[in-house]
Amino acid sequence: MGVVSQREHRLWWIAAAWVVTIDSTLYVARPIAEFLRERDLLRLTVWAVITLLGVAVLAWTVRRRLGRLSLAVLAAGGAAFFYAVRSVSPPEVQLHFVEYGVLGGLFWGAWTERGARFAPLWATAATTACGWLDEAIQYLLPNRFYDLADVAINAVAGALAATVLSVLRWTRAREATPQPTTD
């Protein structure tokens, strides 16, 4: 079965470009992180990136004019994301939540556009596979190392994004459906 829409096609290409971007920066990521760490800028840089992601989600929320239930889902998802990020260290590992959360969201969007059953599971599986590929490449690089914990963090980030987006989709559909009155 081929691509079902232009939107799905675009999402697959963006996801592929995102993976290539992540994997092509693996070698230079360590020296950049060390450069920032030596200047006490690494944590600030990581949180600036996370804040930019939050601002992007906020801008998307304002444009969509979400209902209360959808806003509650986004707030809960944001809190879970924040908790997950704060539960890992060092700061460069925290960026995995941004990298693979975005990737999980892109995969979820593509699978959902296709009409796939269990889109969150497919998105999580695809994100996990890409995270494993990332670690396999790192195993081959002289300045990096393979870490199974990173694979788990990548999978959690993708699963969190796909789950929040699925629940959000459900709440938006529920808010759009007229509710019967009990007069």
Rosetta blueprint (number, residue, H / E / L):
1 M L
2 G L
3 V L
4 V L
5 S L
6 Q H
7 R H
8 E H
9 H H
10 R H
11 L H
12 W H
13 W H
14 I H
15 A H
16 A H
17 A H
18 W H
19 V H
20 V H
21 T H
22 I H
23 D H
24 S H
25 T L
26 L H
27 Y H
28 V H
29 A H
30 R H
31 P H
32 I H
33 A H
34 E H
35 F H
36 L H
37 R H
38 E H
39 R L
40 D L
41 L L
42 L H
43 R H
44 L H
45 T H
46 V H
47 W H
48 A H
49 V H
50 I H
51 T H
52 L H
53 L H
54 G H
55 V H
56 A H
57 V H
58 L H
59 A H
60 W H
61 T H
62 V H
63 R H
64 R H
65 R L
66 L L
67 G L
68 R H
69 L H
70 S H
71 L H
72 A H
73 V H
74 L H
75 A H
76 A H
77 G H
78 G H
79 A H
80 A H
81 F H
82 F H
83 Y H
84 A H
85 V H
86 R H
87 S L
88 V L
89 S L
90 P L
91 P H
92 E H
93 V H
94 Q H
95 L H
96 H H
97 F H
98 V H
99 E H
100 Y H
101 G H
102 V H
103 L H
104 G H
105 G H
106 L H
107 F H
108 W H
109 G H
110 A H
111 W H
112 T H
113 E H
114 R H
115 G L
116 A L
117 R L
118 F L
119 A H
120 P H
121 L H
122 W H
123 A H
124 T H
125 A H
126 A H
127 T H
128 T H
129 A H
130 C H
131 G H
132 W H
133 L H
134 D H
135 E H
136 A H
137 I H
138 Q H
139 Y H
140 L H
141 L L
142 P L
143 N L
144 R L
145 F L
146 Y L
147 D L
148 L H
149 A H
150 D H
151 V H
152 A H
153 I H
154 N H
155 A H
156 V H
157 A H
158 G H
159 A H
160 L H
161 A H
162 A H
163 T H
164 V H
165 L H
166 S H
167 V H
168 L H
169 R H
170 W H
171 T H
172 R H
173 A H
174 R H
175 E H
176 A H
177 T L
178 P L
179 Q L
180 P L
181 T L
182 T L
183 D L
